[in-house]
Amino acid sequence: MAEHLGTTCVQGGYRPGDGEPRQVPIYQSTTWKYDTSEHMGRLFDLEEAGYFYTRLQNPTNDAVAAKIAELEGGAAGMLTSSGQAANFFALFNILGEGDHVVASSAIYGGTYNLIAHTMKRMGVQSTFVAPDCTDEELEAAFQPNTKAVFGETIANPALDVLDIERFANAAHAHGVPLIVDNTFPTPIMCRPIEWGADIVTHSTTKYMDGHGAAVGGAIVDSGNFNWDAHADKYPCLTTPDETYHGVVYTEKFGQAGAYITKATSQLMRDFGCIQSPQNAFYLNLGLESLHVRMPQHCKNGQAMAEFLAQHPKVRFVKYPGLPTDPWYELAQKYLPNGSCGVVSFGFVGGRAAAEEFMKNLKVAQIATHVADARTCVLHPANATHRQMNDEELAAAGIAPDMVRLSCGIEDTEDLIADVEQALAAV
């Protein structure tokens, strides 16, 4: 691994040999040819490394996943078709019927629905706790069948900051891993594994791609969680998998390889949520400038939050970089160099004012997106979190008049001028 993250962004995951392509090649092929059926059989039995069908693995994807794993300081990584697929795989890889997950309530609406409703239909129960819950409330959320803890480094769009170390300690005290969605800060601003997280997920669609070009997700395993020490909780990793002729993942691939190998060979085989090699290529182009873009996103987010905080038409501003923000102290601990470019705020004039404001923006554009090079804006209660009732919205930290403004990498002055003129029209 390179000494500095910027070098890893540019060169990690793929080192060409003599006479090989300088850029990661796009392996736009569904299949690979082999000389013998015996060789193919060894691949299907996981006896030998190699490629046979892109639904499971592809060299383009593996190179980009390796770069992301390097950036997060993890042992192994994989790409998925979306951030939603990444979170589902990360959880379902170790959860099943009759199991339980503890999750932060301040998470993306789609992930909340995944855990609270869709996975419930699969027999997985869940308990949600506020990210600022007391130690007693966090402890009370665990059950004998709890198998994982889940949270977001910075919640989308509430912008609550997860106390990663505290949640990791609670998870480990119960012999379960902490899974952290690190989409908003990216490893440039925070590396959850350094604070005790065991598995890190990303919607690579956001800052990692950064240009609204390719939907995708990623999972990184730290390699730190000892599955064998809690073998009774994770038989899926520590006992024979009869769908692969009795392979025991922890025995064959070790603590650092078992989790990702199982997710790749079993879940990807059965669910097929592969990221296309073309999208992985686009993602890699985005990663090459991630270390350059993130500071500008954070600069714009901080300046915008400070401007909005003093505006008379603004009812509240949520941004962990503001000293008045309730998450400021945690942000200073986990995100000392900046958090993200996303600012959430509400209006004195309520929901109608929020809608009027958005209509008058010129540089910022209304889009179901966030964490993009271009500034975009969204009304979560009317869009991404539309499925939630008022009680669920409140638990997720979302007010009906809240607008999520995702500051891109444009000039700071132009963004503030655009917001100022839109506020004047409210």
Contacts in CASP RR format, 6 or more apart in sequence:
PFRMAT RR
TARGET T0000
AUTHOR 0000-0000-0000
METHOD contacts of the structure
MODEL  1
MAEHLGTTCVQGGYRPGDGEPRQVPIYQSTTWKYDTSEHMGRLFDLEEAG
YFYTRLQNPTNDAVAAKIAELEGGAAGMLTSSGQAANFFALFNILGEGDH
VVASSAIYGGTYNLIAHTMKRMGVQSTFVAPDCTDEELEAAFQPNTKAVF
GETIANPALDVLDIERFANAAHAHGVPLIVDNTFPTPIMCRPIEWGADIV
THSTTKYMDGHGAAVGGAIVDSGNFNWDAHADKYPCLTTPDETYHGVVYT
EKFGQAGAYITKATSQLMRDFGCIQSPQNAFYLNLGLESLHVRMPQHCKN
GQAMAEFLAQHPKVRFVKYPGLPTDPWYELAQKYLPNGSCGVVSFGFVGG
RAAAEEFMKNLKVAQIATHVADARTCVLHPANATHRQMNDEELAAAGIAP
DMVRLSCGIEDTEDLIADVEQALAAV
1 8 0 8 1.000
1 70 0 8 1.000
1 73 0 8 1.000
2 8 0 8 1.000
2 11 0 8 1.000
2 12 0 8 1.000
2 70 0 8 1.000
5 71 0 8 1.000
5 187 0 8 1.000
5 188 0 8 1.000
5 291 0 8 1.000
6 290 0 8 1.000
6 291 0 8 1.000
8 67 0 8 1.000
8 70 0 8 1.000
8 71 0 8 1.000
9 67 0 8 1.000
9 71 0 8 1.000
9 188 0 8 1.000
9 287 0 8 1.000
9 288 0 8 1.000
9 289 0 8 1.000
9 290 0 8 1.000
9 291 0 8 1.000
10 288 0 8 1.000
12 66 0 8 1.000
12 67 0 8 1.000
12 70 0 8 1.000
13 63 0 8 1.000
13 64 0 8 1.000
13 66 0 8 1.000
13 67 0 8 1.000
13 70 0 8 1.000
14 24 0 8 1.000
14 63 0 8 1.000
14 66 0 8 1.000
14 67 0 8 1.000
16 22 0 8 1.000
24 60 0 8 1.000
24 63 0 8 1.000
24 64 0 8 1.000
24 280 0 8 1.000
24 281 0 8 1.000
24 284 0 8 1.000
25 59 0 8 1.000
25 60 0 8 1.000
26 60 0 8 1.000
26 277 0 8 1.000
26 278 0 8 1.000
26 280 0 8 1.000
26 281 0 8 1.000
27 54 0 8 1.000
27 58 0 8 1.000
27 59 0 8 1.000
27 60 0 8 1.000
27 277 0 8 1.000
28 277 0 8 1.000
28 278 0 8 1.000
29 54 0 8 1.000
30 53 0 8 1.000
30 54 0 8 1.000
30 55 0 8 1.000
31 52 0 8 1.000
31 53 0 8 1.000
31 54 0 8 1.000
32 50 0 8 1.000
32 51 0 8 1.000
32 52 0 8 1.000
32 53 0 8 1.000
34 40 0 8 1.000
34 43 0 8 1.000
34 52 0 8 1.000
39 48 0 8 1.000
40 52 0 8 1.000
41 47 0 8 1.000
42 48 0 8 1.000
43 50 0 8 1.000
43 51 0 8 1.000
43 52 0 8 1.000
44 52 0 8 1.000
45 244 0 8 1.000
45 245 0 8 1.000
45 247 0 8 1.000
46 244 0 8 1.000
46 247 0 8 1.000
46 252 0 8 1.000
46 261 0 8 1.000
46 265 0 8 1.000
50 57 0 8 1.000
51 57 0 8 1.000
51 58 0 8 1.000
51 59 0 8 1.000
54 274 0 8 1.000
54 277 0 8 1.000
55 268 0 8 1.000
55 269 0 8 1.000
55 272 0 8 1.000
55 274 0 8 1.000
56 264 0 8 1.000
56 265 0 8 1.000
56 268 0 8 1.000
56 269 0 8 1.000
56 274 0 8 1.000
57 264 0 8 1.000
57 268 0 8 1.000
58 274 0 8 1.000
58 277 0 8 1.000
58 280 0 8 1.000
60 277 0 8 1.000
60 280 0 8 1.000
60 281 0 8 1.000
61 78 0 8 1.000
61 79 0 8 1.000
61 274 0 8 1.000
61 275 0 8 1.000
61 277 0 8 1.000
61 280 0 8 1.000
63 280 0 8 1.000
63 284 0 8 1.000
64 79 0 8 1.000
64 280 0 8 1.000
64 281 0 8 1.000
64 283 0 8 1.000
64 284 0 8 1.000
64 287 0 8 1.000
65 77 0 8 1.000
65 78 0 8 1.000
65 79 0 8 1.000
65 218 0 8 1.000
66 77 0 8 1.000
67 284 0 8 1.000
67 287 0 8 1.000
68 77 0 8 1.000
68 79 0 8 1.000
68 187 0 8 1.000
68 202 0 8 1.000
68 204 0 8 1.000
68 208 0 8 1.000
68 218 0 8 1.000
68 220 0 8 1.000
68 287 0 8 1.000
69 75 0 8 1.000
69 76 0 8 1.000
69 77 0 8 1.000
69 220 0 8 1.000
69 221 0 8 1.000
71 186 0 8 1.000
71 187 0 8 1.000
71 188 0 8 1.000
71 191 0 8 1.000
71 287 0 8 1.000
71 290 0 8 1.000
72 182 0 8 1.000
72 187 0 8 1.000
72 191 0 8 1.000
72 192 0 8 1.000
72 193 0 8 1.000
72 200 0 8 1.000
72 220 0 8 1.000
72 222 0 8 1.000
73 187 0 8 1.000
73 191 0 8 1.000
73 193 0 8 1.000
73 194 0 8 1.000
73 220 0 8 1.000
73 222 0 8 1.000
74 193 0 8 1.000
74 200 0 8 1.000
74 220 0 8 1.000
74 221 0 8 1.000
74 222 0 8 1.000
74 223 0 8 1.000
75 221 0 8 1.000
75 222 0 8 1.000
75 223 0 8 1.000
75 224 0 8 1.000
75 256 0 8 1.000
75 257 0 8 1.000
75 260 0 8 1.000
76 220 0 8 1.000
76 221 0 8 1.000
76 223 0 8 1.000
76 256 0 8 1.000
76 257 0 8 1.000
76 259 0 8 1.000
76 260 0 8 1.000
76 261 0 8 1.000
77 218 0 8 1.000
77 219 0 8 1.000
77 220 0 8 1.000
77 221 0 8 1.000
77 260 0 8 1.000
78 89 0 8 1.000
78 218 0 8 1.000
78 219 0 8 1.000
78 260 0 8 1.000
78 263 0 8 1.000
78 264 0 8 1.000
78 268 0 8 1.000
79 204 0 8 1.000
79 216 0 8 1.000
79 217 0 8 1.000
79 218 0 8 1.000
79 274 0 8 1.000
79 275 0 8 1.000
79 280 0 8 1.000
79 283 0 8 1.000
80 86 0 8 1.000
80 89 0 8 1.000
80 216 0 8 1.000
80 217 0 8 1.000
80 218 0 8 1.000
80 219 0 8 1.000
80 273 0 8 1.000
80 274 0 8 1.000
80 275 0 8 1.000
81 215 0 8 1.000
81 216 0 8 1.000
81 217 0 8 1.000
81 272 0 8 1.000
81 273 0 8 1.000
81 274 0 8 1.000
81 275 0 8 1.000
81 276 0 8 1.000
82 203 0 8 1.000
82 205 0 8 1.000
82 215 0 8 1.000
82 216 0 8 1.000
82 217 0 8 1.000
82 273 0 8 1.000
83 183 0 8 1.000
83 201 0 8 1.000
83 202 0 8 1.000
83 203 0 8 1.000
83 204 0 8 1.000
83 205 0 8 1.000
83 215 0 8 1.000
83 216 0 8 1.000
83 217 0 8 1.000
83 218 0 8 1.000
84 110 0 8 1.000
84 111 0 8 1.000
84 114 0 8 1.000
84 203 0 8 1.000
85 216 0 8 1.000
85 217 0 8 1.000
85 271 0 8 1.000
85 273 0 8 1.000
86 201 0 8 1.000
86 202 0 8 1.000
86 203 0 8 1.000
86 216 0 8 1.000
86 217 0 8 1.000
86 218 0 8 1.000
86 219 0 8 1.000
87 111 0 8 1.000
87 114 0 8 1.000
87 150 0 8 1.000
87 179 0 8 1.000
87 181 0 8 1.000
87 201 0 8 1.000
88 114 0 8 1.000
88 119 0 8 1.000
88 273 0 8 1.000
89 219 0 8 1.000
89 263 0 8 1.000
89 267 0 8 1.000
89 268 0 8 1.000
89 271 0 8 1.000
89 273 0 8 1.000
90 179 0 8 1.000
90 199 0 8 1.000
90 201 0 8 1.000
90 219 0 8 1.000
90 263 0 8 1.000
91 101 0 8 1.000
91 115 0 8 1.000
91 119 0 8 1.000
91 124 0 8 1.000
91 148 0 8 1.000
91 150 0 8 1.000
91 179 0 8 1.000
92 119 0 8 1.000
92 122 0 8 1.000
92 124 0 8 1.000
92 267 0 8 1.000
93 236 0 8 1.000
93 259 0 8 1.000
93 262 0 8 1.000
93 263 0 8 1.000
93 266 0 8 1.000
93 267 0 8 1.000
94 147 0 8 1.000
94 148 0 8 1.000
94 177 0 8 1.000
94 234 0 8 1.000
94 236 0 8 1.000
94 237 0 8 1.000
94 259 0 8 1.000
95 101 0 8 1.000
95 119 0 8 1.000
95 124 0 8 1.000
95 147 0 8 1.000
95 148 0 8 1.000
96 122 0 8 1.000
96 123 0 8 1.000
96 124 0 8 1.000
96 147 0 8 1.000
97 122 0 8 1.000
97 123 0 8 1.000
97 124 0 8 1.000
98 123 0 8 1.000
98 124 0 8 1.000
98 125 0 8 1.000
98 145 0 8 1.000
99 123 0 8 1.000
99 124 0 8 1.000
99 125 0 8 1.000
99 145 0 8 1.000
99 146 0 8 1.000
99 147 0 8 1.000
100 124 0 8 1.000
100 125 0 8 1.000
100 126 0 8 1.000
100 127 0 8 1.000
100 143 0 8 1.000
100 145 0 8 1.000
100 146 0 8 1.000
100 147 0 8 1.000
101 115 0 8 1.000
101 119 0 8 1.000
101 124 0 8 1.000
101 125 0 8 1.000
101 126 0 8 1.000
101 127 0 8 1.000
101 146 0 8 1.000
101 147 0 8 1.000
101 148 0 8 1.000
101 149 0 8 1.000
101 150 0 8 1.000
102 126 0 8 1.000
102 127 0 8 1.000
102 128 0 8 1.000
102 129 0 8 1.000
102 138 0 8 1.000
102 141 0 8 1.000
102 142 0 8 1.000
102 146 0 8 1.000
102 148 0 8 1.000
102 149 0 8 1.000
102 150 0 8 1.000
102 171 0 8 1.000
103 112 0 8 1.000
103 115 0 8 1.000
103 126 0 8 1.000
103 127 0 8 1.000
103 128 0 8 1.000
103 129 0 8 1.000
103 149 0 8 1.000
103 150 0 8 1.000
103 151 0 8 1.000
104 128 0 8 1.000
104 129 0 8 1.000
104 130 0 8 1.000
104 131 0 8 1.000
104 150 0 8 1.000
104 151 0 8 1.000
104 152 0 8 1.000
104 155 0 8 1.000
104 160 0 8 1.000
104 162 0 8 1.000
104 167 0 8 1.000
105 112 0 8 1.000
105 128 0 8 1.000
105 129 0 8 1.000
105 130 0 8 1.000
105 131 0 8 1.000
105 395 0 8 1.000
105 396 0 8 1.000
106 130 0 8 1.000
106 131 0 8 1.000
106 152 0 8 1.000
106 155 0 8 1.000
106 158 0 8 1.000
106 160 0 8 1.000
106 395 0 8 1.000
106 396 0 8 1.000
106 397 0 8 1.000
107 150 0 8 1.000
107 151 0 8 1.000
107 152 0 8 1.000
107 155 0 8 1.000
107 156 0 8 1.000
107 181 0 8 1.000
107 396 0 8 1.000
108 152 0 8 1.000
108 155 0 8 1.000
108 156 0 8 1.000
108 157 0 8 1.000
108 181 0 8 1.000
108 384 0 8 1.000
109 156 0 8 1.000
109 384 0 8 1.000
109 385 0 8 1.000
109 387 0 8 1.000
109 388 0 8 1.000
109 396 0 8 1.000
110 384 0 8 1.000
111 150 0 8 1.000
111 152 0 8 1.000
111 181 0 8 1.000
112 128 0 8 1.000
112 388 0 8 1.000
112 392 0 8 1.000
112 396 0 8 1.000
113 387 0 8 1.000
115 124 0 8 1.000
115 126 0 8 1.000
115 150 0 8 1.000
116 126 0 8 1.000
116 128 0 8 1.000
119 126 0 8 1.000
120 126 0 8 1.000
125 143 0 8 1.000
125 145 0 8 1.000
127 141 0 8 1.000
127 143 0 8 1.000
128 395 0 8 1.000
129 137 0 8 1.000
129 138 0 8 1.000
129 141 0 8 1.000
130 137 0 8 1.000
130 395 0 8 1.000
131 151 0 8 1.000
131 155 0 8 1.000
131 160 0 8 1.000
131 161 0 8 1.000
131 162 0 8 1.000
131 163 0 8 1.000
132 160 0 8 1.000
132 326 0 8 1.000
133 141 0 8 1.000
135 166 0 8 1.000
135 170 0 8 1.000
138 166 0 8 1.000
138 167 0 8 1.000
138 170 0 8 1.000
139 170 0 8 1.000
142 170 0 8 1.000
142 174 0 8 1.000
146 174 0 8 1.000
146 176 0 8 1.000
147 176 0 8 1.000
147 233 0 8 1.000
147 234 0 8 1.000
148 171 0 8 1.000
148 176 0 8 1.000
148 177 0 8 1.000
148 178 0 8 1.000
148 179 0 8 1.000
149 167 0 8 1.000
149 170 0 8 1.000
149 171 0 8 1.000
149 176 0 8 1.000
149 177 0 8 1.000
149 178 0 8 1.000
149 179 0 8 1.000
150 178 0 8 1.000
150 179 0 8 1.000
150 180 0 8 1.000
150 181 0 8 1.000
151 162 0 8 1.000
151 167 0 8 1.000
151 178 0 8 1.000
151 179 0 8 1.000
151 180 0 8 1.000
151 181 0 8 1.000
152 162 0 8 1.000
152 180 0 8 1.000
152 181 0 8 1.000
152 182 0 8 1.000
152 183 0 8 1.000
152 184 0 8 1.000
153 161 0 8 1.000
153 162 0 8 1.000
153 164 0 8 1.000
153 180 0 8 1.000
153 181 0 8 1.000
153 182 0 8 1.000
153 183 0 8 1.000
153 184 0 8 1.000
153 185 0 8 1.000
153 190 0 8 1.000
153 192 0 8 1.000
153 334 0 8 1.000
154 160 0 8 1.000
154 161 0 8 1.000
154 162 0 8 1.000
154 184 0 8 1.000
154 185 0 8 1.000
154 320 0 8 1.000
154 335 0 8 1.000
154 339 0 8 1.000
154 340 0 8 1.000
154 342 0 8 1.000
155 161 0 8 1.000
155 162 0 8 1.000
155 396 0 8 1.000
155 397 0 8 1.000
156 183 0 8 1.000
156 184 0 8 1.000
156 342 0 8 1.000
156 370 0 8 1.000
156 404 0 8 1.000
157 342 0 8 1.000
157 344 0 8 1.000
157 370 0 8 1.000
157 378 0 8 1.000
157 380 0 8 1.000
157 384 0 8 1.000
157 385 0 8 1.000
157 398 0 8 1.000
157 402 0 8 1.000
157 404 0 8 1.000
158 318 0 8 1.000
158 344 0 8 1.000
158 396 0 8 1.000
158 397 0 8 1.000
158 398 0 8 1.000
159 318 0 8 1.000
159 319 0 8 1.000
159 320 0 8 1.000
159 327 0 8 1.000
159 339 0 8 1.000
159 340 0 8 1.000
159 342 0 8 1.000
159 343 0 8 1.000
159 344 0 8 1.000
160 327 0 8 1.000
160 397 0 8 1.000
161 320 0 8 1.000
161 327 0 8 1.000
161 330 0 8 1.000
161 331 0 8 1.000
161 334 0 8 1.000
161 335 0 8 1.000
161 339 0 8 1.000
162 180 0 8 1.000
162 330 0 8 1.000
162 334 0 8 1.000
163 330 0 8 1.000
164 178 0 8 1.000
164 180 0 8 1.000
164 192 0 8 1.000
164 195 0 8 1.000
164 196 0 8 1.000
164 197 0 8 1.000
164 334 0 8 1.000
165 195 0 8 1.000
165 196 0 8 1.000
167 178 0 8 1.000
168 178 0 8 1.000
168 195 0 8 1.000
168 196 0 8 1.000
168 197 0 8 1.000
168 198 0 8 1.000
171 177 0 8 1.000
171 178 0 8 1.000
171 198 0 8 1.000
172 178 0 8 1.000
172 196 0 8 1.000
175 229 0 8 1.000
175 230 0 8 1.000
175 233 0 8 1.000
176 230 0 8 1.000
176 233 0 8 1.000
177 198 0 8 1.000
177 199 0 8 1.000
177 225 0 8 1.000
178 196 0 8 1.000
178 197 0 8 1.000
178 198 0 8 1.000
178 199 0 8 1.000
179 197 0 8 1.000
179 198 0 8 1.000
179 199 0 8 1.000
179 200 0 8 1.000
179 201 0 8 1.000
180 192 0 8 1.000
180 197 0 8 1.000
180 199 0 8 1.000
180 200 0 8 1.000
180 201 0 8 1.000
181 200 0 8 1.000
181 201 0 8 1.000
181 202 0 8 1.000
181 203 0 8 1.000
182 190 0 8 1.000
182 191 0 8 1.000
182 192 0 8 1.000
182 200 0 8 1.000
182 201 0 8 1.000
182 202 0 8 1.000
183 201 0 8 1.000
183 202 0 8 1.000
183 203 0 8 1.000
183 206 0 8 1.000
183 207 0 8 1.000
183 371 0 8 1.000
184 206 0 8 1.000
184 207 0 8 1.000
184 339 0 8 1.000
184 340 0 8 1.000
184 342 0 8 1.000
184 371 0 8 1.000
185 334 0 8 1.000
185 335 0 8 1.000
185 338 0 8 1.000
185 339 0 8 1.000
185 340 0 8 1.000
186 202 0 8 1.000
186 207 0 8 1.000
186 208 0 8 1.000
186 290 0 8 1.000
186 294 0 8 1.000
188 290 0 8 1.000
188 291 0 8 1.000
188 294 0 8 1.000
189 294 0 8 1.000
189 298 0 8 1.000
189 335 0 8 1.000
189 337 0 8 1.000
189 338 0 8 1.000
189 339 0 8 1.000
189 340 0 8 1.000
190 334 0 8 1.000
190 335 0 8 1.000
192 200 0 8 1.000
193 200 0 8 1.000
193 220 0 8 1.000
193 222 0 8 1.000
193 224 0 8 1.000
195 334 0 8 1.000
196 222 0 8 1.000
196 224 0 8 1.000
197 222 0 8 1.000
198 221 0 8 1.000
198 222 0 8 1.000
198 223 0 8 1.000
198 224 0 8 1.000
198 225 0 8 1.000
199 219 0 8 1.000
199 220 0 8 1.000
199 221 0 8 1.000
199 222 0 8 1.000
199 225 0 8 1.000
199 259 0 8 1.000
200 219 0 8 1.000
200 220 0 8 1.000
200 222 0 8 1.000
201 217 0 8 1.000
201 218 0 8 1.000
201 219 0 8 1.000
201 220 0 8 1.000
202 208 0 8 1.000
202 217 0 8 1.000
202 218 0 8 1.000
202 219 0 8 1.000
202 220 0 8 1.000
203 216 0 8 1.000
203 217 0 8 1.000
204 214 0 8 1.000
204 216 0 8 1.000
204 217 0 8 1.000
204 218 0 8 1.000
204 275 0 8 1.000
204 283 0 8 1.000
205 212 0 8 1.000
205 214 0 8 1.000
205 215 0 8 1.000
205 216 0 8 1.000
205 217 0 8 1.000
205 369 0 8 1.000
206 370 0 8 1.000
206 371 0 8 1.000
206 372 0 8 1.000
207 290 0 8 1.000
207 293 0 8 1.000
207 294 0 8 1.000
207 297 0 8 1.000
207 340 0 8 1.000
207 371 0 8 1.000
208 218 0 8 1.000
208 283 0 8 1.000
208 286 0 8 1.000
208 287 0 8 1.000
208 290 0 8 1.000
209 216 0 8 1.000
209 282 0 8 1.000
209 283 0 8 1.000
209 286 0 8 1.000
210 286 0 8 1.000
210 293 0 8 1.000
210 371 0 8 1.000
210 372 0 8 1.000
210 373 0 8 1.000
211 282 0 8 1.000
211 286 0 8 1.000
211 372 0 8 1.000
211 373 0 8 1.000
212 369 0 8 1.000
212 372 0 8 1.000
212 373 0 8 1.000
213 282 0 8 1.000
214 278 0 8 1.000
214 279 0 8 1.000
214 280 0 8 1.000
214 282 0 8 1.000
214 283 0 8 1.000
215 279 0 8 1.000
216 275 0 8 1.000
216 279 0 8 1.000
216 283 0 8 1.000
217 275 0 8 1.000
219 260 0 8 1.000
219 263 0 8 1.000
221 256 0 8 1.000
221 257 0 8 1.000
221 259 0 8 1.000
221 260 0 8 1.000
223 255 0 8 1.000
223 256 0 8 1.000
223 257 0 8 1.000
223 259 0 8 1.000
224 255 0 8 1.000
225 255 0 8 1.000
225 259 0 8 1.000
226 255 0 8 1.000
227 234 0 8 1.000
227 237 0 8 1.000
227 238 0 8 1.000
227 250 0 8 1.000
227 255 0 8 1.000
227 258 0 8 1.000
227 259 0 8 1.000
228 238 0 8 1.000
228 250 0 8 1.000
228 255 0 8 1.000
231 238 0 8 1.000
231 239 0 8 1.000
231 250 0 8 1.000
236 249 0 8 1.000
236 262 0 8 1.000
237 248 0 8 1.000
237 249 0 8 1.000
237 250 0 8 1.000
237 258 0 8 1.000
237 259 0 8 1.000
237 262 0 8 1.000
238 248 0 8 1.000
238 249 0 8 1.000
238 250 0 8 1.000
239 248 0 8 1.000
240 246 0 8 1.000
240 247 0 8 1.000
240 248 0 8 1.000
241 247 0 8 1.000
241 248 0 8 1.000
241 249 0 8 1.000
241 262 0 8 1.000
241 266 0 8 1.000
243 266 0 8 1.000
244 265 0 8 1.000
244 266 0 8 1.000
249 257 0 8 1.000
249 258 0 8 1.000
249 259 0 8 1.000
249 261 0 8 1.000
249 262 0 8 1.000
250 258 0 8 1.000
252 258 0 8 1.000
252 261 0 8 1.000
253 261 0 8 1.000
267 273 0 8 1.000
268 274 0 8 1.000
275 283 0 8 1.000
293 373 0 8 1.000
293 409 0 8 1.000
295 337 0 8 1.000
295 338 0 8 1.000
296 408 0 8 1.000
296 409 0 8 1.000
297 340 0 8 1.000
297 341 0 8 1.000
297 371 0 8 1.000
297 407 0 8 1.000
297 408 0 8 1.000
297 409 0 8 1.000
298 337 0 8 1.000
298 338 0 8 1.000
298 339 0 8 1.000
298 340 0 8 1.000
298 341 0 8 1.000
299 412 0 8 1.000
300 341 0 8 1.000
300 375 0 8 1.000
300 407 0 8 1.000
300 408 0 8 1.000
300 409 0 8 1.000
300 410 0 8 1.000
300 412 0 8 1.000
300 415 0 8 1.000
301 319 0 8 1.000
301 340 0 8 1.000
301 341 0 8 1.000
301 342 0 8 1.000
301 343 0 8 1.000
301 407 0 8 1.000
302 319 0 8 1.000
302 321 0 8 1.000
302 338 0 8 1.000
303 412 0 8 1.000
303 415 0 8 1.000
303 416 0 8 1.000
304 319 0 8 1.000
304 341 0 8 1.000
304 343 0 8 1.000
304 405 0 8 1.000
304 407 0 8 1.000
304 412 0 8 1.000
304 415 0 8 1.000
304 416 0 8 1.000
304 419 0 8 1.000
305 317 0 8 1.000
305 319 0 8 1.000
305 321 0 8 1.000
305 322 0 8 1.000
305 343 0 8 1.000
306 322 0 8 1.000
307 416 0 8 1.000
307 419 0 8 1.000
307 420 0 8 1.000
308 314 0 8 1.000
308 317 0 8 1.000
308 343 0 8 1.000
308 345 0 8 1.000
308 419 0 8 1.000
309 317 0 8 1.000
309 322 0 8 1.000
309 324 0 8 1.000
311 423 0 8 1.000
312 348 0 8 1.000
313 347 0 8 1.000
313 348 0 8 1.000
313 349 0 8 1.000
313 353 0 8 1.000
313 423 0 8 1.000
313 426 0 8 1.000
314 345 0 8 1.000
314 346 0 8 1.000
314 347 0 8 1.000
314 348 0 8 1.000
314 423 0 8 1.000
315 345 0 8 1.000
315 346 0 8 1.000
315 347 0 8 1.000
315 348 0 8 1.000
315 349 0 8 1.000
315 350 0 8 1.000
315 401 0 8 1.000
316 345 0 8 1.000
316 346 0 8 1.000
316 399 0 8 1.000
317 325 0 8 1.000
317 343 0 8 1.000
317 344 0 8 1.000
317 345 0 8 1.000
317 346 0 8 1.000
318 325 0 8 1.000
318 343 0 8 1.000
318 344 0 8 1.000
318 345 0 8 1.000
318 402 0 8 1.000
319 325 0 8 1.000
319 339 0 8 1.000
319 343 0 8 1.000
319 344 0 8 1.000
320 327 0 8 1.000
320 328 0 8 1.000
320 330 0 8 1.000
320 331 0 8 1.000
320 335 0 8 1.000
320 339 0 8 1.000
321 328 0 8 1.000
321 331 0 8 1.000
321 335 0 8 1.000
321 338 0 8 1.000
321 339 0 8 1.000
322 328 0 8 1.000
325 331 0 8 1.000
331 338 0 8 1.000
331 339 0 8 1.000
340 371 0 8 1.000
341 371 0 8 1.000
341 406 0 8 1.000
341 407 0 8 1.000
341 408 0 8 1.000
342 370 0 8 1.000
342 371 0 8 1.000
342 404 0 8 1.000
342 405 0 8 1.000
342 406 0 8 1.000
342 407 0 8 1.000
343 404 0 8 1.000
343 405 0 8 1.000
343 407 0 8 1.000
344 402 0 8 1.000
344 403 0 8 1.000
344 404 0 8 1.000
344 405 0 8 1.000
345 402 0 8 1.000
345 403 0 8 1.000
345 405 0 8 1.000
346 354 0 8 1.000
346 399 0 8 1.000
346 401 0 8 1.000
346 402 0 8 1.000
346 403 0 8 1.000
347 353 0 8 1.000
347 354 0 8 1.000
347 357 0 8 1.000
347 401 0 8 1.000
347 403 0 8 1.000
347 426 0 8 1.000
349 401 0 8 1.000
349 426 0 8 1.000
350 400 0 8 1.000
350 401 0 8 1.000
351 381 0 8 1.000
351 400 0 8 1.000
351 401 0 8 1.000
353 401 0 8 1.000
353 426 0 8 1.000
354 379 0 8 1.000
354 401 0 8 1.000
354 402 0 8 1.000
354 403 0 8 1.000
355 379 0 8 1.000
355 382 0 8 1.000
356 425 0 8 1.000
356 426 0 8 1.000
357 403 0 8 1.000
357 422 0 8 1.000
357 423 0 8 1.000
357 425 0 8 1.000
357 426 0 8 1.000
358 366 0 8 1.000
358 377 0 8 1.000
358 379 0 8 1.000
358 403 0 8 1.000
358 422 0 8 1.000
359 425 0 8 1.000
360 421 0 8 1.000
360 422 0 8 1.000
360 425 0 8 1.000
360 426 0 8 1.000
361 377 0 8 1.000
361 418 0 8 1.000
361 419 0 8 1.000
361 422 0 8 1.000
362 418 0 8 1.000
362 421 0 8 1.000
362 422 0 8 1.000
363 375 0 8 1.000
363 410 0 8 1.000
363 414 0 8 1.000
363 415 0 8 1.000
363 418 0 8 1.000
364 375 0 8 1.000
364 376 0 8 1.000
364 377 0 8 1.000
364 405 0 8 1.000
364 415 0 8 1.000
364 418 0 8 1.000
364 419 0 8 1.000
364 422 0 8 1.000
365 374 0 8 1.000
365 375 0 8 1.000
365 376 0 8 1.000
365 377 0 8 1.000
366 376 0 8 1.000
366 377 0 8 1.000
366 378 0 8 1.000
367 376 0 8 1.000
367 377 0 8 1.000
367 378 0 8 1.000
368 378 0 8 1.000
368 383 0 8 1.000
368 384 0 8 1.000
369 376 0 8 1.000
369 378 0 8 1.000
369 406 0 8 1.000
370 376 0 8 1.000
370 378 0 8 1.000
370 404 0 8 1.000
370 406 0 8 1.000
371 406 0 8 1.000
372 406 0 8 1.000
372 408 0 8 1.000
373 408 0 8 1.000
373 409 0 8 1.000
374 408 0 8 1.000
374 410 0 8 1.000
375 405 0 8 1.000
375 406 0 8 1.000
375 407 0 8 1.000
375 408 0 8 1.000
375 410 0 8 1.000
375 415 0 8 1.000
375 418 0 8 1.000
376 406 0 8 1.000
376 408 0 8 1.000
377 403 0 8 1.000
377 404 0 8 1.000
377 405 0 8 1.000
377 406 0 8 1.000
378 384 0 8 1.000
378 403 0 8 1.000
378 404 0 8 1.000
378 406 0 8 1.000
379 402 0 8 1.000
379 403 0 8 1.000
379 404 0 8 1.000
380 398 0 8 1.000
380 402 0 8 1.000
380 404 0 8 1.000
381 388 0 8 1.000
381 393 0 8 1.000
381 398 0 8 1.000
381 399 0 8 1.000
381 400 0 8 1.000
381 402 0 8 1.000
385 393 0 8 1.000
385 396 0 8 1.000
385 398 0 8 1.000
388 396 0 8 1.000
388 398 0 8 1.000
390 400 0 8 1.000
393 399 0 8 1.000
393 400 0 8 1.000
405 419 0 8 1.000
407 415 0 8 1.000
408 415 0 8 1.000
END
